[in-house]
Amino acid sequence: MIENIIAKAGSAYILAMEYFSIMSDMDRLMDEKSKTEDETIRNYLDDKYDSLAEKLFEVQERLKKTEVKW
């Protein structure tokens, strides 16, 4: 039983770290976007941001499904 709790808590921790890493990447992209006026680069950064937003949603859903019960 305790092994199961530890495994699920570890999985939740890994997912949470991935979630925060993606959020950090998204923040960095928006910072880069604010520093450029080149429309091509801005569109590229928007596409990367959208891709990260999809990945963030997927990680968020997996995190919601991870239950750690005592």
PyMOL CGO cylinders between C-alpha atoms (Angstrom):
from pymol import cmd
from pymol.cgo import CYLINDER

trace = [
    CYLINDER, 0.00, 0.00, 0.00, 2.68, 2.53, 0.94, 0.3, 1, 1, 1, 1, 1, 1,
    CYLINDER, 2.68, 2.53, 0.94, 4.56, 1.70, -2.27, 0.3, 1, 1, 1, 1, 1, 1,
    CYLINDER, 4.56, 1.70, -2.27, 1.48, 2.65, -4.28, 0.3, 1, 1, 1, 1, 1, 1,
    CYLINDER, 1.48, 2.65, -4.28, 1.13, 5.97, -2.44, 0.3, 1, 1, 1, 1, 1, 1,
    CYLINDER, 1.13, 5.97, -2.44, 4.80, 6.78, -2.99, 0.3, 1, 1, 1, 1, 1, 1,
    CYLINDER, 4.80, 6.78, -2.99, 4.60, 5.86, -6.68, 0.3, 1, 1, 1, 1, 1, 1,
    CYLINDER, 4.60, 5.86, -6.68, 1.52, 8.02, -7.26, 0.3, 1, 1, 1, 1, 1, 1,
    CYLINDER, 1.52, 8.02, -7.26, 2.99, 10.92, -5.29, 0.3, 1, 1, 1, 1, 1, 1,
    CYLINDER, 2.99, 10.92, -5.29, 6.15, 10.64, -7.38, 0.3, 1, 1, 1, 1, 1, 1,
    CYLINDER, 6.15, 10.64, -7.38, 4.10, 10.67, -10.57, 0.3, 1, 1, 1, 1, 1, 1,
    CYLINDER, 4.10, 10.67, -10.57, 2.16, 13.72, -9.40, 0.3, 1, 1, 1, 1, 1, 1,
    CYLINDER, 2.16, 13.72, -9.40, 5.42, 15.49, -8.53, 0.3, 1, 1, 1, 1, 1, 1,
    CYLINDER, 5.42, 15.49, -8.53, 6.91, 14.78, -11.97, 0.3, 1, 1, 1, 1, 1, 1,
    CYLINDER, 6.91, 14.78, -11.97, 3.75, 16.02, -13.70, 0.3, 1, 1, 1, 1, 1, 1,
    CYLINDER, 3.75, 16.02, -13.70, 3.70, 19.16, -11.56, 0.3, 1, 1, 1, 1, 1, 1,
    CYLINDER, 3.70, 19.16, -11.56, 7.34, 19.88, -12.42, 0.3, 1, 1, 1, 1, 1, 1,
    CYLINDER, 7.34, 19.88, -12.42, 6.55, 19.40, -16.13, 0.3, 1, 1, 1, 1, 1, 1,
    CYLINDER, 6.55, 19.40, -16.13, 3.55, 21.73, -15.75, 0.3, 1, 1, 1, 1, 1, 1,
    CYLINDER, 3.55, 21.73, -15.75, 5.63, 24.49, -14.17, 0.3, 1, 1, 1, 1, 1, 1,
    CYLINDER, 5.63, 24.49, -14.17, 8.39, 24.03, -16.74, 0.3, 1, 1, 1, 1, 1, 1,
    CYLINDER, 8.39, 24.03, -16.74, 5.91, 24.54, -19.58, 0.3, 1, 1, 1, 1, 1, 1,
    CYLINDER, 5.91, 24.54, -19.58, 4.50, 27.62, -17.85, 0.3, 1, 1, 1, 1, 1, 1,
    CYLINDER, 4.50, 27.62, -17.85, 8.02, 29.02, -17.57, 0.3, 1, 1, 1, 1, 1, 1,
    CYLINDER, 8.02, 29.02, -17.57, 8.65, 28.38, -21.28, 0.3, 1, 1, 1, 1, 1, 1,
    CYLINDER, 8.65, 28.38, -21.28, 5.39, 30.11, -22.16, 0.3, 1, 1, 1, 1, 1, 1,
    CYLINDER, 5.39, 30.11, -22.16, 6.36, 33.12, -20.06, 0.3, 1, 1, 1, 1, 1, 1,
    CYLINDER, 6.36, 33.12, -20.06, 9.77, 33.26, -21.76, 0.3, 1, 1, 1, 1, 1, 1,
    CYLINDER, 9.77, 33.26, -21.76, 8.13, 33.17, -25.21, 0.3, 1, 1, 1, 1, 1, 1,
    CYLINDER, 8.13, 33.17, -25.21, 5.84, 36.07, -24.33, 0.3, 1, 1, 1, 1, 1, 1,
    CYLINDER, 5.84, 36.07, -24.33, 8.83, 38.02, -23.04, 0.3, 1, 1, 1, 1, 1, 1,
    CYLINDER, 8.83, 38.02, -23.04, 10.68, 37.40, -26.32, 0.3, 1, 1, 1, 1, 1, 1,
    CYLINDER, 10.68, 37.40, -26.32, 7.60, 38.39, -28.29, 0.3, 1, 1, 1, 1, 1, 1,
    CYLINDER, 7.60, 38.39, -28.29, 7.36, 41.71, -26.45, 0.3, 1, 1, 1, 1, 1, 1,
    CYLINDER, 7.36, 41.71, -26.45, 10.95, 42.51, -27.45, 0.3, 1, 1, 1, 1, 1, 1,
    CYLINDER, 10.95, 42.51, -27.45, 10.52, 42.11, -31.20, 0.3, 1, 1, 1, 1, 1, 1,
    CYLINDER, 10.52, 42.11, -31.20, 8.59, 44.00, -33.82, 0.3, 1, 1, 1, 1, 1, 1,
    CYLINDER, 8.59, 44.00, -33.82, 9.27, 41.54, -36.66, 0.3, 1, 1, 1, 1, 1, 1,
    CYLINDER, 9.27, 41.54, -36.66, 5.86, 40.11, -37.54, 0.3, 1, 1, 1, 1, 1, 1,
    CYLINDER, 5.86, 40.11, -37.54, 7.32, 36.83, -38.85, 0.3, 1, 1, 1, 1, 1, 1,
    CYLINDER, 7.32, 36.83, -38.85, 9.08, 36.19, -35.56, 0.3, 1, 1, 1, 1, 1, 1,
    CYLINDER, 9.08, 36.19, -35.56, 5.98, 37.21, -33.58, 0.3, 1, 1, 1, 1, 1, 1,
    CYLINDER, 5.98, 37.21, -33.58, 3.87, 34.72, -35.56, 0.3, 1, 1, 1, 1, 1, 1,
    CYLINDER, 3.87, 34.72, -35.56, 6.46, 32.00, -35.00, 0.3, 1, 1, 1, 1, 1, 1,
    CYLINDER, 6.46, 32.00, -35.00, 6.44, 32.69, -31.26, 0.3, 1, 1, 1, 1, 1, 1,
    CYLINDER, 6.44, 32.69, -31.26, 2.63, 32.64, -31.25, 0.3, 1, 1, 1, 1, 1, 1,
    CYLINDER, 2.63, 32.64, -31.25, 2.69, 29.20, -32.89, 0.3, 1, 1, 1, 1, 1, 1,
    CYLINDER, 2.69, 29.20, -32.89, 5.18, 27.91, -30.33, 0.3, 1, 1, 1, 1, 1, 1,
    CYLINDER, 5.18, 27.91, -30.33, 3.06, 29.39, -27.54, 0.3, 1, 1, 1, 1, 1, 1,
    CYLINDER, 3.06, 29.39, -27.54, -0.07, 27.66, -28.87, 0.3, 1, 1, 1, 1, 1, 1,
    CYLINDER, -0.07, 27.66, -28.87, 1.80, 24.37, -29.04, 0.3, 1, 1, 1, 1, 1, 1,
    CYLINDER, 1.80, 24.37, -29.04, 2.92, 24.77, -25.43, 0.3, 1, 1, 1, 1, 1, 1,
    CYLINDER, 2.92, 24.77, -25.43, -0.61, 25.69, -24.37, 0.3, 1, 1, 1, 1, 1, 1,
    CYLINDER, -0.61, 25.69, -24.37, -1.88, 22.40, -25.81, 0.3, 1, 1, 1, 1, 1, 1,
    CYLINDER, -1.88, 22.40, -25.81, 0.87, 20.49, -24.03, 0.3, 1, 1, 1, 1, 1, 1,
    CYLINDER, 0.87, 20.49, -24.03, 0.08, 22.34, -20.79, 0.3, 1, 1, 1, 1, 1, 1,
    CYLINDER, 0.08, 22.34, -20.79, -3.57, 21.34, -21.07, 0.3, 1, 1, 1, 1, 1, 1,
    CYLINDER, -3.57, 21.34, -21.07, -2.60, 17.68, -21.60, 0.3, 1, 1, 1, 1, 1, 1,
    CYLINDER, -2.60, 17.68, -21.60, -0.32, 17.69, -18.56, 0.3, 1, 1, 1, 1, 1, 1,
    CYLINDER, -0.32, 17.69, -18.56, -3.00, 19.43, -16.51, 0.3, 1, 1, 1, 1, 1, 1,
    CYLINDER, -3.00, 19.43, -16.51, -5.53, 16.73, -17.42, 0.3, 1, 1, 1, 1, 1, 1,
    CYLINDER, -5.53, 16.73, -17.42, -3.08, 13.95, -16.53, 0.3, 1, 1, 1, 1, 1, 1,
    CYLINDER, -3.08, 13.95, -16.53, -2.34, 15.69, -13.24, 0.3, 1, 1, 1, 1, 1, 1,
    CYLINDER, -2.34, 15.69, -13.24, -6.06, 15.88, -12.44, 0.3, 1, 1, 1, 1, 1, 1,
    CYLINDER, -6.06, 15.88, -12.44, -6.36, 12.11, -12.98, 0.3, 1, 1, 1, 1, 1, 1,
    CYLINDER, -6.36, 12.11, -12.98, -3.50, 11.34, -10.61, 0.3, 1, 1, 1, 1, 1, 1,
    CYLINDER, -3.50, 11.34, -10.61, -4.97, 10.55, -7.22, 0.3, 1, 1, 1, 1, 1, 1,
    CYLINDER, -4.97, 10.55, -7.22, -2.89, 10.08, -4.13, 0.3, 1, 1, 1, 1, 1, 1,
    CYLINDER, -2.89, 10.08, -4.13, -5.03, 8.60, -1.35, 0.3, 1, 1, 1, 1, 1, 1,
    CYLINDER, -5.03, 8.60, -1.35, -3.90, 7.80, 2.16, 0.3, 1, 1, 1, 1, 1, 1,
]
cmd.load_cgo(trace, "trace")
